[in-house]
Amino acid sequence: MSQTINEIKFLYSLSEELEDRLRVSAVKRKGEILKFVVQYEALFKNHWNPIVRYDTFHGFAHKDIIHYNGEKEKQPLYFPDFNIAFTYAMQDLRITWKWYRVAYEKEIGK
């Protein structure tokens, strides 16, 4: 008997102007998240820019802060499983996206 693997993908708008969004992707089996990406993106000059990404690439949950110049700051997440890390990522970005946007705008001199 095979175990069903479910893939979840959606965009979640954060601002009324539709210039800020979360791109969410996750793979689950029996309620357990096997891998995920939760990325905050902002629209600047008609281009969607990734600013903060939580993911499980490289085999561990971590956060990447993506700077305007392309540099990335990788910060590991110390949670017991990917379910908790995924929930944290969603909550953090829904609450703090404006702060990340302001910091990014300062980097591009807007």
MDAnalysis code that builds the backbone (N, CA, C; Angstrom):
import MDAnalysis as mda
import numpy as np

u = mda.Universe.empty(330, n_residues=110, atom_resindex=np.repeat(np.arange(110), 3), trajectory=True)
u.add_TopologyAttr("name", ["N", "CA", "C"] * 110)
u.add_TopologyAttr("resid", np.arange(1, 111))
u.add_TopologyAttr("resname", ["MET", "SER", "GLN", "THR", "ILE", "ASN", "GLU", "ILE", "LYS", "PHE", "LEU", "TYR", "SER", "LEU", "SER", "GLU", "GLU", "LEU", "GLU", "ASP", "ARG", "LEU", "ARG", "VAL", "SER", "ALA", "VAL", "LYS", "ARG", "LYS", "GLY", "GLU", "ILE", "LEU", "LYS", "PHE", "VAL", "VAL", "GLN", "TYR", "GLU", "ALA", "LEU", "PHE", "LYS", "ASN", "HIS", "TRP", "ASN", "PRO", "ILE", "VAL", "ARG", "TYR", "ASP", "THR", "PHE", "HIS", "GLY", "PHE", "ALA", "HIS", "LYS", "ASP", "ILE", "ILE", "HIS", "TYR", "ASN", "GLY", "GLU", "LYS", "GLU", "LYS", "GLN", "PRO", "LEU", "TYR", "PHE", "PRO", "ASP", "PHE", "ASN", "ILE", "ALA", "PHE", "THR", "TYR", "ALA", "MET", "GLN", "ASP", "LEU", "ARG", "ILE", "THR", "TRP", "LYS", "TRP", "TYR", "ARG", "VAL", "ALA", "TYR", "GLU", "LYS", "GLU", "ILE", "GLY", "LYS"])
u.atoms.positions = np.array([
    [0.839, -1.185, 0.000],
    [0.000, 0.000, 0.000],
    [0.887, 1.253, 0.000],
    [0.719, 2.120, -0.974],
    [1.548, 3.316, -1.063],
    [0.976, 4.441, -0.203],
    [1.867, 5.271, 0.271],
    [1.443, 6.412, 1.079],
    [1.257, 7.608, 0.158],
    [0.142, 8.293, 0.311],
    [-0.172, 9.428, -0.533],
    [0.689, 10.626, -0.164],
    [1.307, 11.196, -1.185],
    [2.082, 12.421, -0.999],
    [1.292, 13.556, -1.626],
    [1.067, 14.601, -0.848],
    [0.319, 15.768, -1.315],
    [1.260, 16.943, -1.505],
    [1.072, 17.656, -2.616],
    [1.851, 18.866, -2.854],
    [0.914, 20.064, -2.777],
    [1.351, 21.074, -2.052],
    [0.582, 22.295, -1.849],
    [1.367, 23.430, -2.500],
    [0.699, 24.238, -3.324],
    [1.328, 25.422, -3.914],
    [0.285, 26.526, -3.989],
    [0.653, 27.717, -3.495],
    [-0.252, 28.851, -3.634],
    [0.496, 30.164, -3.424],
    [-0.123, 31.251, -3.890],
    [0.350, 32.611, -3.635],
    [-0.619, 33.239, -2.647],
    [-0.076, 34.004, -1.697],
    [-0.872, 34.638, -0.652],
    [-0.542, 36.120, -0.659],
    [-1.519, 36.950, -0.999],
    [-1.293, 38.390, -1.060],
    [-1.194, 38.981, 0.347],
    [-0.222, 39.869, 0.533],
    [0.002, 40.488, 1.841],
    [-0.457, 41.940, 1.905],
    [-0.534, 42.615, 0.757],
    [-0.869, 44.038, 0.770],
    [-2.058, 44.335, -0.131],
    [-2.783, 45.380, 0.210],
    [-3.929, 45.794, -0.599],
    [-3.502, 46.215, -2.000],
    [-2.287, 46.733, -2.128],
    [-1.775, 47.184, -3.425],
    [-1.328, 46.020, -4.300],
    [-1.360, 44.804, -3.745],
    [-0.939, 43.587, -4.449],
    [0.521, 43.660, -4.896],
    [1.345, 44.326, -4.076],
    [2.772, 44.450, -4.378],
    [3.629, 43.621, -3.425],
    [2.982, 42.831, -2.589],
    [3.684, 41.995, -1.623],
    [2.943, 40.668, -1.537],
    [3.703, 39.565, -1.573],
    [3.050, 38.263, -1.540],
    [3.963, 37.198, -0.944],
    [3.329, 36.118, -0.526],
    [4.054, 34.923, -0.124],
    [3.876, 33.887, -1.226],
    [4.953, 33.245, -1.593],
    [4.917, 32.099, -2.495],
    [5.162, 30.871, -1.613],
    [4.190, 29.977, -1.572],
    [4.243, 28.850, -0.647],
    [4.194, 27.539, -1.433],
    [5.075, 26.632, -1.050],
    [5.105, 25.299, -1.639],
    [5.503, 24.317, -0.542],
    [4.780, 23.210, -0.471],
    [5.111, 22.204, 0.540],
    [4.725, 20.821, 0.027],
    [5.450, 19.826, 0.486],
    [5.139, 18.435, 0.185],
    [4.868, 17.749, 1.512],
    [3.695, 17.069, 1.592],
    [3.266, 16.422, 2.838],
    [2.962, 14.945, 2.593],
    [3.156, 14.175, 3.642],
    [2.717, 12.784, 3.644],
    [2.156, 12.486, 5.026],
    [0.890, 12.083, 5.057],
    [0.212, 11.771, 6.326],
    [0.348, 12.889, 7.356],
    [0.170, 14.127, 6.920],
    [0.230, 15.258, 7.835],
    [1.632, 15.721, 8.191],
    [2.645, 15.041, 7.690],
    [4.032, 15.415, 7.983],
    [4.625, 16.152, 6.782],
    [5.142, 17.336, 7.017],
    [5.781, 18.096, 5.943],
    [7.165, 17.513, 5.691],
    [7.402, 17.148, 4.438],
    [8.679, 16.556, 4.035],
    [9.661, 17.606, 3.534],
    [9.116, 18.650, 2.897],
    [9.939, 19.781, 2.451],
    [9.016, 20.961, 2.199],
    [9.578, 22.181, 2.237],
    [8.760, 23.371, 2.015],
    [9.604, 24.556, 1.572],
    [8.898, 25.520, 0.980],
    [9.446, 26.844, 0.669],
    [8.357, 27.857, 1.008],
    [8.708, 28.868, 1.785],
    [7.827, 29.999, 2.054],
    [8.660, 31.232, 1.760],
    [8.286, 31.950, 0.698],
    [9.118, 33.069, 0.240],
    [8.308, 34.356, 0.181],
    [8.853, 35.415, 0.795],
    [8.254, 36.740, 0.691],
    [8.835, 37.425, -0.533],
    [7.945, 37.911, -1.408],
    [8.344, 38.598, -2.629],
    [7.668, 39.960, -2.676],
    [8.403, 40.951, -3.199],
    [7.849, 42.300, -3.336],
    [8.039, 42.775, -4.768],
    [7.079, 43.548, -5.242],
    [7.099, 44.061, -6.607],
    [7.799, 45.412, -6.646],
    [8.877, 45.480, -7.414],
    [9.608, 46.724, -7.649],
    [9.876, 46.826, -9.143],
    [9.475, 47.953, -9.742],
    [9.715, 48.191, -11.173],
    [9.220, 47.019, -12.027],
    [7.998, 46.584, -11.762],
    [7.341, 45.503, -12.518],
    [8.080, 44.174, -12.463],
    [8.844, 43.952, -11.400],
    [9.579, 42.697, -11.252],
    [9.410, 42.194, -9.815],
    [9.048, 40.907, -9.675],
    [8.919, 40.301, -8.351],
    [10.299, 39.928, -7.826],
    [10.655, 40.480, -6.675],
    [11.958, 40.247, -6.065],
    [11.807, 39.383, -4.815],
    [12.510, 38.248, -4.753],
    [12.508, 37.476, -3.512],
    [13.316, 38.214, -2.454],
    [12.771, 38.344, -1.265],
    [13.432, 39.112, -0.204],
    [13.792, 38.225, 0.985],
    [12.873, 37.367, 1.388],
    [13.140, 36.422, 2.482],
    [12.567, 35.067, 2.074],
    [13.369, 34.031, 2.277],
    [12.905, 32.687, 1.938],
    [13.223, 31.738, 3.081],
    [12.209, 31.020, 3.507],
    [12.385, 29.901, 4.423],
    [12.268, 28.645, 3.570],
    [13.189, 27.697, 3.745],
    [13.075, 26.463, 2.982],
    [13.843, 25.336, 3.653],
    [13.729, 24.169, 3.044],
    [14.390, 22.970, 3.568],
    [15.407, 22.410, 2.578],
    [15.818, 23.212, 1.605],
    [16.888, 22.777, 0.709],
    [18.123, 22.511, 1.551],
    [18.989, 21.713, 1.099],
    [20.210, 21.331, 1.818],
    [19.916, 20.422, 3.007],
    [18.656, 19.934, 3.140],
    [18.325, 18.957, 4.164],
    [18.020, 19.505, 5.541],
    [17.982, 20.825, 5.694],
    [17.635, 21.390, 6.997],
    [16.819, 22.667, 6.793],
    [15.989, 22.977, 7.769],
    [15.173, 24.188, 7.692],
    [16.043, 25.405, 7.987],
    [15.911, 26.421, 7.128],
    [16.687, 27.641, 7.326],
    [15.978, 28.824, 6.667],
    [16.485, 29.994, 6.989],
    [15.957, 31.249, 6.467],
    [17.070, 31.916, 5.676],
    [16.737, 32.381, 4.476],
    [17.666, 33.168, 3.667],
    [17.122, 34.582, 3.556],
    [17.933, 35.551, 3.946],
    [17.606, 36.947, 3.673],
    [18.360, 37.289, 2.396],
    [17.617, 37.702, 1.381],
    [18.192, 37.931, 0.060],
    [18.320, 39.438, -0.147],
    [19.540, 39.901, -0.251],
    [19.793, 41.333, -0.392],
    [19.685, 41.767, -1.854],
    [19.514, 43.065, -2.054],
    [19.352, 43.635, -3.386],
    [20.537, 43.295, -4.289],
    [21.731, 43.227, -3.719],
    [22.927, 42.930, -4.517],
    [23.094, 41.425, -4.794],
    [22.131, 40.610, -4.335],
    [22.173, 39.177, -4.592],
    [22.775, 38.343, -3.468],
    [23.429, 38.995, -2.517],
    [24.001, 38.255, -1.385],
    [22.880, 37.654, -0.542],
    [23.168, 36.497, 0.053],
    [22.194, 35.819, 0.911],
    [22.794, 35.570, 2.279],
    [21.990, 35.813, 3.296],
    [22.350, 35.472, 4.672],
    [21.564, 34.230, 5.050],
    [22.244, 33.148, 5.355],
    [21.581, 31.893, 5.725],
    [21.570, 31.757, 7.245],
    [20.375, 31.545, 7.790],
    [20.206, 31.392, 9.229],
    [19.473, 30.080, 9.499],
    [20.129, 29.099, 10.121],
    [19.453, 27.828, 10.401],
    [18.318, 28.002, 11.396],
    [17.292, 27.166, 11.250],
    [16.167, 27.145, 12.183],
    [16.304, 25.910, 13.056],
    [16.153, 26.084, 14.329],
    [16.337, 24.980, 15.270],
    [14.988, 24.525, 15.818],
    [14.215, 23.850, 14.975],
    [12.930, 23.296, 15.374],
    [13.012, 21.780, 15.271],
    [12.216, 21.065, 16.064],
    [12.309, 19.602, 16.065],
    [11.822, 18.939, 14.771],
    [10.974, 19.640, 13.991],
    [10.518, 19.048, 12.731],
    [10.122, 20.143, 11.746],
    [9.900, 19.727, 10.495],
    [9.568, 20.686, 9.439],
    [8.169, 21.266, 9.611],
    [7.246, 20.561, 10.266],
    [5.908, 21.108, 10.485],
    [5.986, 22.396, 11.302],
    [6.752, 22.355, 12.366],
    [6.883, 23.535, 13.230],
    [7.633, 24.647, 12.497],
    [8.674, 24.292, 11.761],
    [9.440, 25.291, 10.997],
    [8.549, 25.959, 9.945],
    [7.712, 25.174, 9.273],
    [6.799, 25.707, 8.258],
    [5.802, 26.677, 8.892],
    [5.210, 26.283, 10.001],
    [4.253, 27.154, 10.700],
    [4.931, 28.450, 11.127],
    [6.139, 28.351, 11.664],
    [6.890, 29.537, 12.075],
    [7.149, 30.457, 10.880],
    [7.575, 29.874, 9.762],
    [7.879, 30.666, 8.564],
    [6.652, 31.440, 8.094],
    [5.511, 30.767, 8.037],
    [4.278, 31.434, 7.601],
    [3.916, 32.578, 8.551],
    [3.968, 32.323, 9.843],
    [3.604, 33.349, 10.819],
    [4.584, 34.517, 10.789],
    [5.875, 34.215, 10.741],
    [6.876, 35.279, 10.748],
    [6.690, 36.212, 9.556],
    [6.537, 35.662, 8.374],
    [6.443, 36.520, 7.193],
    [5.111, 37.257, 7.110],
    [4.030, 36.666, 7.587],
    [2.754, 37.384, 7.591],
    [2.784, 38.557, 8.567],
    [3.581, 38.440, 9.627],
    [3.654, 39.490, 10.645],
    [4.706, 40.547, 10.302],
    [5.865, 40.140, 9.794],
    [7.011, 41.059, 9.675],
    [7.372, 41.473, 8.254],
    [6.546, 41.132, 7.258],
    [6.908, 41.434, 5.871],
    [7.162, 42.920, 5.644],
    [6.438, 43.803, 6.314],
    [6.642, 45.247, 6.101],
    [8.048, 45.665, 6.518],
    [8.534, 45.096, 7.610],
    [9.888, 45.404, 8.077],
    [10.914, 44.969, 7.032],
    [10.732, 43.770, 6.486],
    [11.658, 43.281, 5.452],
    [11.596, 44.160, 4.208],
    [10.415, 44.637, 3.856],
    [10.268, 45.499, 2.680],
    [11.014, 46.816, 2.881],
    [10.830, 47.423, 4.052],
    [11.501, 48.699, 4.339],
    [13.022, 48.531, 4.274],
    [13.536, 47.463, 4.837],
    [14.983, 47.216, 4.809],
    [15.471, 47.045, 3.369],
    [14.701, 46.344, 2.548],
    [15.069, 46.124, 1.146],
    [15.029, 47.444, 0.373],
    [13.993, 48.251, 0.627],
    [13.894, 49.558, -0.035],
    [15.096, 50.437, 0.307],
    [15.569, 50.376, 1.530],
    [16.758, 51.145, 1.911],
    [17.980, 50.688, 1.118],
    [18.087, 49.370, 0.885],
    [19.214, 48.848, 0.119],
    [19.201, 49.330, -1.340],
    [18.015, 49.466, -1.918],
    [17.968, 49.889, -3.320],
    [17.895, 51.421, -3.441],
    [17.843, 52.103, -2.293],
    [17.846, 53.567, -2.294],
    [16.532, 54.165, -2.723],
    [15.447, 53.458, -2.478],
    [14.124, 53.957, -2.867],
    [13.636, 54.981, -1.874],
])
